[in-house]
Amino acid sequence: MKTGKLIINSLSILFLVIFFTNCSESKSKTDTKSALNTKSKAVPKGEELSEDESAAEKVEYVPTDTALYNKKLKELANGDTTGKWPVKKQPYPLPGAILPYKRVVTYYGNLYSKKMGALGEYPPKEMLRMLYAEVAKWEKIDPKTPVQPALHYIAVVAAGDPGKDGKYRNRMPDKQIDSALTISRMKKDMIVFLDIQVALSTIREELPRLEKYLKMPNVHLGIDPEFSMKGGILPGKKIGTYDASEINYASDYLAKLVRTHNLPPKIFVIHRFTKKMVTNYQSIKLRPETQIVMHMDGWGEPELKRGTHRHFIYSEPVQFTGFKIFYKNDLKKAPNRLMTPEDLMKLKPQPSYIQYQ
């Protein structure tokens, strides 16, 4: 259901696109008072703090409204009577949580390529104008749920060449990640997701490199099982996979950052469009510091996308759900139309995270 991912040649910086069956069309420091309501806390005179300690001590986030949280979860379940939704026994988030109080609407892509998504395909001002047009549609269809605009930047990209270390992935230079953050600051209160395609590397190897960004309160995480290759199989030859143990490692890593640096909960997006992309979903741990989104990442006509959502997102509940719209690939087959916010609001559960590519 997806077309391919950008290939970055480490010597010539020449990008190619890999096409294969059932794969997607390829897919500093910021102000601590970002997309969340915060207030300063005075530091006692004479008690200087380190940079990290200062960030942790000076910011307080809006306490969790548990009654509203329960109400929003019930609304998202959209009348489901199977007992799957809302997910039971999930912890309340730490103060400053975005979900389920808001709905995230984001553009996905990479600044090196026009073929990996709207973020990168269009100049920043035009891209933001388009994104906020989508935001307005969601504000209209569900006025009781504020929209949180976001950019979802692919910070580690699966590659067609092995690179110096033979890992078949390219890490975006910091200056490019910084550029994505700079673009986000062109609008007030945007958040940013950094996405990882590990290829023959591992999430344990790639995640720590992004720590300096994930320590920022407005930066969140996405991982792509499609390009998490096992057994030495190259990206593009087969759809990859993550096990719950790997997902738990990443969420624990985020949780420690949240606790150490007094951050609001991190949204953690996991792309999915097949059953084997995520194994042992029942063992995925839910934490107050993270908010897990299982994201329906397949492309195709509306009925096919609904089926993918039903089989792999609805039927294997974790916490929150997401849904991707492909501006080009979703139009390839009849009825040759994109799914609308009205369509997505009919899903059970309703998505809390909407991504446009």
Beta strands, then each sheet from edge to edge (+ up, - down):
strand 1: 3-4
strand 2: 6-8
strand 3: 15-17
strand 4: 24-25
strand 5: 38-40
strand 6: 59-61
strand 7: 103-109
strand 8: 147-158
strand 9: 169-171
strand 10: 191-196
strand 11: 219-223
strand 12: 242-243
strand 13: 266-272
strand 14: 278-279
strand 15: 290-296
strand 16: 320-325
strand 17: 353-356
sheet 1: 1+ 4+
sheet 2: 2+ 3-
sheet 3: 5+ 6-
sheet 4: 9+ 8- 7- 17- 16- 15- 13- 11- 10-
sheet 5: 12+ 14+
end
